[in-house]
Amino acid sequence: MKTHAILLAGGSSNRFSDEENKVYFPIGRRPALCWPLETLEKSDFIDSIVLVIREEDWDKTNNVIELVDPKKLIGVTVGGDSRHESEYEGLNYLKESKRVEERDMILIHDGARPFLPEHLIKELINVAIKYGASAPGFDSINLSQKENSGITQEDETIIEVQTPQVFPAKELWESYELAKLDNWQAVDTTECVSKYLGMEAMIIPGDPRNMKVTYIEDIFELEKLIEE
């Protein structure tokens, strides 16, 4: 059994910058996308990598590839207008590559989470093999304000799911094809597989270093992690 990684780098970055795709913004003097690509390349648990990018980012992507020189990278494909469509394109690329067996695992990671811990990759794959699917998450308190009182109260604890998310190839291909037939799009991988196949990912504790770049201020927080 092998594990193949899809690294998503095609986000719109609307909240980050009108001009710059955040995955190419420098962290530690090199594009942010270099970090997760390098981590996947060095991982003993990843057998191949596919990059999903925007059409207009080919030059920046080629620069990242030159800097990292990933031997496991088997291809780069252009994603769609949404995360779901980009995931579909990545899955389709793997399927057409003929390198992936139905029983293999596929790990999908958001390139906007640059500091992917190596231990998290190992844990997620092992859990997915044992329980069928996995994803990292953490407890988040849902805060709300009482009407007219100005008092903020804690409602309920909710689970915020991160990436990477790991599923068997067969189930991913099947659920995303069904979603395409329905012209329906999921928020993330777990939602799509759950909706069509009833498969729930086993949630394991996430890692605070695996934070997502949403605003430009997040870059400064990630820079601090490099210095630690």
KAMO-V218192 format. One record per backbone hydrogen bond with DSSP energy under -0.5 kcal/mol. CO is the residue of the C=O (numbers start at 1). NH is the residue of the N-H. If there is no record, write none. Layout:
BEGIN
co:CO nh:NH
co:CO nh:NH
END
This chain:
BEGIN
co:2 nh:105
co:3 nh:47
co:3 nh:48
co:4 nh:107
co:5 nh:7
co:5 nh:50
co:6 nh:8
co:6 nh:109
co:7 nh:52
co:8 nh:111
co:9 nh:54
co:13 nh:16
co:13 nh:17
co:20 nh:22
co:21 nh:24
co:22 nh:25
co:23 nh:33
co:25 nh:32
co:27 nh:30
co:30 nh:27
co:31 nh:34
co:31 nh:35
co:32 nh:35
co:32 nh:36
co:33 nh:37
co:34 nh:38
co:35 nh:39
co:36 nh:40
co:37 nh:41
co:38 nh:42
co:39 nh:43
co:43 nh:46
co:48 nh:5
co:49 nh:74
co:49 nh:75
co:50 nh:7
co:51 nh:53
co:51 nh:77
co:52 nh:9
co:53 nh:79
co:54 nh:57
co:55 nh:58
co:57 nh:61
co:58 nh:62
co:59 nh:63
co:60 nh:64
co:61 nh:65
co:62 nh:66
co:63 nh:67
co:64 nh:68
co:65 nh:69
co:72 nh:49
co:72 nh:74
co:75 nh:51
co:77 nh:53
co:82 nh:80
co:82 nh:86
co:83 nh:87
co:84 nh:88
co:85 nh:89
co:86 nh:90
co:87 nh:91
co:88 nh:92
co:89 nh:93
co:90 nh:94
co:91 nh:95
co:92 nh:96
co:93 nh:97
co:94 nh:98
co:94 nh:99
co:94 nh:100
co:95 nh:98
co:101 nh:104
co:102 nh:170
co:104 nh:169
co:105 nh:4
co:106 nh:108
co:106 nh:167
co:107 nh:6
co:107 nh:109
co:108 nh:164
co:108 nh:165
co:109 nh:8
co:109 nh:111
co:110 nh:113
co:112 nh:114
co:112 nh:213
co:114 nh:116
co:115 nh:117
co:117 nh:120
co:117 nh:121
co:118 nh:122
co:119 nh:123
co:120 nh:124
co:121 nh:125
co:122 nh:126
co:123 nh:127
co:124 nh:128
co:125 nh:129
co:126 nh:130
co:127 nh:131
co:128 nh:132
co:132 nh:168
co:133 nh:202
co:134 nh:166
co:135 nh:204
co:136 nh:162
co:137 nh:206
co:138 nh:160
co:140 nh:158
co:141 nh:143
co:142 nh:155
co:144 nh:153
co:146 nh:149
co:146 nh:150
co:150 nh:152
co:151 nh:146
co:153 nh:144
co:153 nh:155
co:156 nh:142
co:156 nh:158
co:158 nh:140
co:158 nh:160
co:159 nh:161
co:160 nh:138
co:164 nh:136
co:165 nh:108
co:166 nh:134
co:167 nh:106
co:168 nh:172
co:169 nh:173
co:170 nh:174
co:171 nh:175
co:172 nh:176
co:173 nh:177
co:174 nh:178
co:175 nh:179
co:176 nh:180
co:177 nh:181
co:178 nh:182
co:179 nh:183
co:179 nh:184
co:180 nh:183
co:188 nh:192
co:189 nh:193
co:190 nh:194
co:191 nh:195
co:192 nh:196
co:193 nh:197
co:193 nh:198
co:193 nh:199
co:194 nh:198
co:198 nh:200
co:201 nh:203
co:202 nh:135
co:204 nh:137
co:207 nh:210
co:209 nh:211
co:212 nh:214
co:215 nh:218
co:216 nh:219
co:216 nh:220
co:217 nh:220
co:217 nh:221
co:218 nh:222
co:219 nh:223
co:220 nh:224
co:221 nh:225
co:222 nh:226
co:223 nh:227
co:224 nh:228
END
